[in-house]
Amino acid sequence: MAPTTPPSPVRRRVGIDRPNGLGVFGANMARPFHRWYPFVEGYSADLVERALIEQTADGTVLDPFGGSGTTALAAAMLGRDSVFAEVNPYMAWVADVKVNQSRRVAAEGTTDELRALADELSGNLPPADENHPLLVADRRRGYFPPGVGEQAVSIHAVIEKVLSGGAREVARLALGSSLVPASNMVRRTDLRKRVASDPAPNSLIATVAERLRNFGQDIDGSARAIKGSVKQIAGDVRDTWTEDPRVSVVVTSPPYLNGTNYCRNTKLELLALGFIASERELMNLRVSMISAGINNVSKRRSQPKIIDCVESVAQQLDQVAYDMRIPTLVRTYFSDMSDALAQVRRYAVDGARMYFDIGDSRYCSIHVPTHTILRQIAEAEGWRFLDEEVLRTRRSYDGSQLTQVLMHFEAV
Ligand SMILES: C[S@@+](CC[C@H](N)C(=O)[O-])C[C@H]1O[C@@H](n2cnc3c(N)ncnc32)[C@H](O)[C@@H]1O
């Protein structure tokens, strides 16, 4: 069995038990660049800023689960370079566009080209390539209202033809972030079909045009505030990294043990922008992800490590679970996270700090104290627990209370 030490006592920070909105993406929607890709699963730039203002030691900032690049962008705005791992190639690219390509457009002086494209979109679009992967998928699944998938493919072709350099990448993100709002789908962590109570889809052309103008405005008004850059050092954080950074601060939020499939929920963007050539390729991405949902449980994965502090919960689930994939998921999630935490420790200098945002879960009426278990696993991997604060409380499917916390560790 992998060794785990008993958990150290929880020291809660006094007086800041529920700092408003720190643990959710909402406030980012009022911030330049952060607003370029609304990401429900993200946290706030304020959370990152607070951590980085607290930790000014020289060295690199790391987010091992980069998502939409909130850590990277907040760090860059504080003049700090950062690195990240991210398994979803679309999300990794979103982070690069927000931090690096926005600065590039400012340096190239091409925001007018974004606005010119916005004006041009209301004219005639060229015919779409009917064999484009997005349209092949749309014909099978009805992702878009009639004609909208074709508009997306045509807009992409126009962007590729008329723009180059940073402007092309920024415009592609204007298209990427407009796809779901203009589709028959909504993203409620996972992507699902709209129902009668959901708002009707937006006009794709109007949404892309509005974003192109907003993005141009952000670049003109605020690009000089981005003083750092960001680099991806791995897809799966557990793989070998392309660089050997001296990490002094980690700010991150790993996948929660709650079922979100972080690649499937961006499938429209992955298909439209050419990151995958068919929905079948989602399967390849899935096996590299931390197993966080029942659909991640696959025979293609290796057996999870047996970890003492996980077994007490997993064995209860063995008794009551209606689906035997549930205890397997719980064991695999913590085994994957143990490997990820060990990998991050390998690249962290002694004394590095880690801010770790995580929530607990409930399966078959059994509480899975994710943060307590991850704290023990982190401690076994060389991370000394310092304190934690409650960011938010939420309700599970059965009405019981779940908690989102920010744990704080030191590399020892
Ligand atoms: C909760 S989200 C991070 C959100 C981020 N803090 C933000 O504000 O945008 C977790 C991310 O971890 C990524 N992920 C899952 N498994 C991974 C792995 N093995 N290596 C690296 N990233 C992974 C997911 O694709 C997802 O984008």
The ligand as a MOL file (V3000), in Angstrom:
LIG
                    3D

  0  0  0     0  0            999 V3000
M  V30 BEGIN CTAB
M  V30 COUNTS 27 29 0 0 0
M  V30 BEGIN ATOM
M  V30 1 C -10.9230 22.9730 -12.5820 0
M  V30 2 S -10.1760 23.1030 -14.1490 0 CHG=1
M  V30 3 C -8.9900 24.4060 -13.9100 0
M  V30 4 C -9.6010 25.7780 -14.0830 0
M  V30 5 C -8.6160 26.9170 -13.9850 0
M  V30 6 N -8.2120 27.1450 -12.6000 0
M  V30 7 C -9.2350 28.1890 -14.5620 0
M  V30 8 O -9.5210 29.1480 -13.7940 0
M  V30 9 O -9.4540 28.2420 -15.7710 0 CHG=-1
M  V30 10 C -9.1620 21.6700 -14.2060 0
M  V30 11 C -8.3770 21.5140 -15.5070 0
M  V30 12 O -7.5060 20.3830 -15.3660 0
M  V30 13 C -7.3420 19.8230 -16.6610 0
M  V30 14 N -6.7860 18.4450 -16.5260 0
M  V30 15 C -7.4370 17.2740 -16.2930 0
M  V30 16 N -6.5720 16.2550 -16.2230 0
M  V30 17 C -5.3270 16.7790 -16.4060 0
M  V30 18 C -4.0210 16.2180 -16.4340 0
M  V30 19 N -3.8110 14.9020 -16.2770 0
M  V30 20 N -2.9700 17.0490 -16.6330 0
M  V30 21 C -3.1630 18.3800 -16.8170 0
M  V30 22 N -4.3990 18.9690 -16.8230 0
M  V30 23 C -5.4580 18.1770 -16.6030 0
M  V30 24 C -8.7450 19.8810 -17.2490 0
M  V30 25 O -8.7210 19.7670 -18.6550 0
M  V30 26 C -9.2370 21.2530 -16.7370 0
M  V30 27 O -9.0140 22.2590 -17.7030 0
M  V30 END ATOM
M  V30 BEGIN BOND
M  V30 1 1 1 2
M  V30 2 1 2 3
M  V30 3 1 2 10
M  V30 4 1 3 4
M  V30 5 1 4 5
M  V30 6 1 5 6
M  V30 7 1 5 7
M  V30 8 2 7 8
M  V30 9 1 7 9
M  V30 10 1 10 11
M  V30 11 1 11 12
M  V30 12 1 11 26
M  V30 13 1 12 13
M  V30 14 1 13 14
M  V30 15 1 13 24
M  V30 16 1 14 15
M  V30 17 1 14 23
M  V30 18 2 15 16
M  V30 19 1 16 17
M  V30 20 1 17 18
M  V30 21 2 17 23
M  V30 22 1 18 19
M  V30 23 2 18 20
M  V30 24 1 20 21
M  V30 25 2 21 22
M  V30 26 1 22 23
M  V30 27 1 24 25
M  V30 28 1 24 26
M  V30 29 1 26 27
M  V30 END BOND
M  V30 END CTAB
M  END
